[in-house]
């Protein structure tokens, strides 16, 4: 069942990877949980957002990226994130944890409200540099993921697929999952043409993801 997944090779120099590691090791703080787009901070810093199905591991991935286990609240209950949660890294980059889409342990009207909030954020932030669309490596792209990609393509918002929980697959299985995901975005205009394999638990792919974020935001 398990085995450390081998992430694909990405075109970052060791110096770029180290610079990104240093940046993500700098002070990070929770800024706010916005229940309405009117509450969001001014778009004066670059932002990257983490989106995906409920319980795909957004909060865990953010925690792993910055090395802070309790920064973003992770839960095994789908739909726990019900606001746009914003974290400030090194006073120069915001990391945004969006409400999950799909099944949530919440009343339908309430779930629809916080999922609509996520969509409103994605369509209205001029400083949003990239969305990292998280996909469970064990399950691949689901219809709701395809709907999310359709919406991002329509809004012309740059996004990149990140496969989570890759440590739950054998290396060959993880690589096949990444290839399949890449094929799924091959003809999508807003999709960035690389797929990342990650594991918050094992640390797989985190160095590459940090470097991708730094490059997307011009912070290399």
C-alpha positions as CSV (number, residue, x, y, z in Angstrom):
1,X,0.0,0.0,0.0
2,X,2.6,2.5,1.0
3,X,6.0,3.7,-0.1
4,X,7.6,7.0,-0.5
5,X,6.5,8.5,-3.8
6,X,9.2,9.9,-6.1
7,X,8.3,13.4,-7.2
8,X,9.1,14.3,-10.8
9,X,12.2,16.4,-11.5
10,X,11.5,20.2,-11.9
11,X,13.6,22.9,-13.5
12,X,14.8,24.6,-10.3
13,X,18.5,25.0,-9.4
14,X,19.6,24.0,-5.9
15,X,20.1,27.7,-5.2
16,X,16.4,28.4,-6.0
17,X,15.2,25.5,-3.9
18,X,17.3,26.7,-1.0
19,X,16.1,30.3,-1.3
20,X,12.5,29.1,-1.3
21,X,13.2,26.9,1.8
22,X,14.7,29.9,3.6
23,X,11.7,32.1,2.7
24,X,9.2,29.5,4.0
25,X,11.2,29.1,7.2
26,X,10.7,32.8,8.0
27,X,7.9,34.2,10.3
28,X,4.4,33.3,9.3
29,X,1.1,34.3,11.0
30,X,-2.6,33.8,10.7
31,X,-4.1,37.1,9.5
32,X,-7.8,36.5,9.4
33,X,-10.7,34.3,8.4
34,X,-12.9,36.2,6.0
35,X,-16.5,35.3,5.9
36,X,-17.2,37.8,3.1
37,X,-15.0,39.1,0.2
38,X,-15.5,42.6,1.6
39,X,-13.4,41.6,4.6
40,X,-10.4,40.6,2.6
41,X,-7.2,42.7,3.0
42,X,-6.2,45.1,0.2
43,X,-4.6,43.3,-2.8
44,X,-1.2,44.8,-2.1
45,X,0.8,41.6,-1.8
46,X,1.1,38.6,-4.0
47,X,-1.2,35.7,-3.0
48,X,-1.4,32.0,-3.8
49,X,-4.5,30.0,-2.9
50,X,-5.0,26.3,-2.1
51,X,-8.2,24.8,-3.3
52,X,-9.6,21.3,-3.6
53,X,-12.2,18.9,-2.5
54,X,-13.2,18.8,1.2
55,X,-10.7,16.8,3.2
56,X,-8.0,16.7,0.5
57,X,-5.4,18.0,2.8
58,X,-5.2,21.8,2.2
59,X,-4.6,22.8,5.8
60,X,-2.1,20.0,6.3
61,X,-0.1,21.0,3.2
62,X,0.1,24.6,4.3
63,X,1.3,23.6,7.7
64,X,3.9,21.3,6.2
65,X,5.2,24.0,3.8
66,X,5.9,26.4,6.6
67,X,6.9,23.8,9.2
68,X,4.2,24.8,11.6
69,X,2.0,21.9,12.7
70,X,-0.8,24.0,14.2
71,X,-0.9,27.1,11.9
72,X,-3.8,26.1,9.6
73,X,-6.5,24.0,11.4
74,X,-6.6,20.6,9.9
75,X,-9.5,18.2,10.5
76,X,-10.6,14.7,9.4
77,X,-14.1,16.1,9.1
78,X,-14.9,17.3,5.5
79,X,-15.9,20.9,5.2
80,X,-14.1,22.2,8.3
81,X,-12.7,25.2,6.6
82,X,-15.7,27.5,6.2
83,X,-13.9,30.9,5.6
84,X,-11.2,32.2,3.4
85,X,-8.3,31.8,5.8
86,X,-5.3,34.0,5.2
87,X,-1.7,33.6,6.4
88,X,1.1,36.1,6.0
89,X,4.6,34.8,5.2
90,X,7.7,36.9,5.7
91,X,5.6,40.1,5.4
92,X,5.6,39.6,1.6
93,X,3.4,36.7,0.6
94,X,-0.1,35.6,1.6
95,X,-1.1,31.9,1.6
96,X,-4.8,31.4,1.3
97,X,-6.7,28.4,2.5
98,X,-10.0,28.2,0.6
99,X,-13.2,26.3,1.7
100,X,-13.3,22.8,0.2
101,X,-15.8,21.9,-2.4
102,X,-17.7,18.7,-2.6
103,X,-19.1,16.7,0.4
104,X,-19.0,18.6,3.7
105,X,-20.4,17.8,7.1
106,X,-22.5,20.9,7.2
107,X,-26.1,21.8,6.3
108,X,-26.5,22.1,2.5
109,X,-27.3,25.9,2.7
110,X,-24.3,26.5,4.9
111,X,-22.0,24.5,2.7
112,X,-23.2,26.3,-0.4
113,X,-22.5,29.6,1.3
114,X,-18.9,29.0,2.2
115,X,-18.2,27.3,-1.1
116,X,-19.6,30.3,-3.0
117,X,-17.3,32.4,-0.9
118,X,-14.3,30.5,-2.3
119,X,-15.5,31.1,-5.8
120,X,-16.0,34.8,-5.2
121,X,-12.5,35.0,-3.9
122,X,-11.1,33.3,-6.9
123,X,-12.8,35.6,-9.4
124,X,-12.0,38.9,-7.7
125,X,-8.3,39.1,-6.6
126,X,-6.0,40.9,-9.0
127,X,-3.0,40.0,-6.9
128,X,-3.7,36.2,-7.0
129,X,-0.7,34.7,-8.7
130,X,-1.7,31.1,-8.8
131,X,-4.2,28.6,-7.4
132,X,-2.9,25.2,-6.3
133,X,-5.6,22.8,-7.0
134,X,-5.2,19.8,-4.6
135,X,-6.1,16.3,-5.8
136,X,-5.9,13.2,-3.7
137,X,-3.3,11.1,-5.5
138,X,-5.2,7.9,-4.6
139,X,-8.4,8.9,-6.4
140,X,-7.3,11.2,-9.3
141,X,-9.5,13.8,-10.9
142,X,-13.2,13.7,-9.9
143,X,-16.1,15.4,-11.6
144,X,-16.1,18.2,-9.1
145,X,-12.4,18.8,-9.8
146,X,-13.2,19.1,-13.5
147,X,-15.9,21.6,-12.6
148,X,-13.4,23.6,-10.6
149,X,-10.9,23.6,-13.5
150,X,-13.7,24.7,-15.9
151,X,-14.4,27.6,-13.6
152,X,-10.7,28.6,-13.3
153,X,-10.2,28.3,-17.1
154,X,-13.3,30.5,-17.7
155,X,-12.0,33.1,-15.2
156,X,-8.5,32.9,-16.7
157,X,-7.0,32.2,-13.3
158,X,-3.6,30.4,-13.4
159,X,-3.7,27.1,-11.5
160,X,-1.5,24.1,-11.0
161,X,-2.4,20.5,-9.9
162,X,-0.9,19.2,-6.7
163,X,-1.4,15.6,-5.9
164,X,-1.6,15.1,-2.1
165,X,-1.1,11.9,0.0
166,X,1.4,10.5,-2.5
167,X,3.0,8.5,0.3
168,X,-0.1,6.2,0.2
169,X,0.9,4.9,-3.2
170,X,3.9,3.0,-4.5
171,X,6.3,5.2,-6.5
172,X,5.2,3.7,-9.8
173,X,1.6,4.3,-8.9
174,X,2.3,7.8,-7.9
175,X,4.1,8.6,-11.1
176,X,1.2,7.1,-13.1
177,X,-1.2,9.3,-11.2
178,X,0.8,12.4,-11.9
179,X,1.0,11.4,-15.6
180,X,-2.8,10.9,-15.7
181,X,-3.4,14.3,-14.0
182,X,-1.1,16.0,-16.4
183,X,-3.0,14.5,-19.3
184,X,-6.2,15.9,-17.8
185,X,-5.0,19.5,-18.0
186,X,-3.0,19.2,-21.3
187,X,-5.5,21.2,-23.3
188,X,-6.6,23.6,-20.6
189,X,-5.5,27.2,-21.2
190,X,-5.2,28.4,-17.5
191,X,-3.5,25.2,-16.2
192,X,0.3,25.3,-15.5
193,X,1.9,22.4,-17.4
194,X,3.5,20.7,-14.4
195,X,1.9,18.4,-11.8
196,X,3.4,18.1,-8.3
197,X,3.4,15.0,-6.1
198,X,3.3,15.8,-2.4
199,X,3.0,14.2,1.0
200,X,2.5,16.5,4.0
201,X,3.4,13.5,6.3
202,X,6.6,12.4,4.5
203,X,7.7,15.8,3.1
204,X,7.6,14.5,-0.5
205,X,7.5,17.4,-3.1
206,X,7.5,20.2,-0.6
207,X,10.8,21.7,-1.7
208,X,9.6,21.7,-5.3
209,X,6.2,23.3,-4.3
210,X,7.9,26.0,-2.3
211,X,10.1,26.8,-5.4
212,X,7.0,26.8,-7.6
213,X,5.3,29.3,-5.4
214,X,8.3,31.6,-5.1
215,X,8.7,31.6,-8.9
216,X,5.0,32.2,-9.5
217,X,5.1,35.2,-7.3
218,X,8.4,36.6,-8.6
219,X,10.1,36.0,-5.2
220,X,13.0,33.8,-6.3
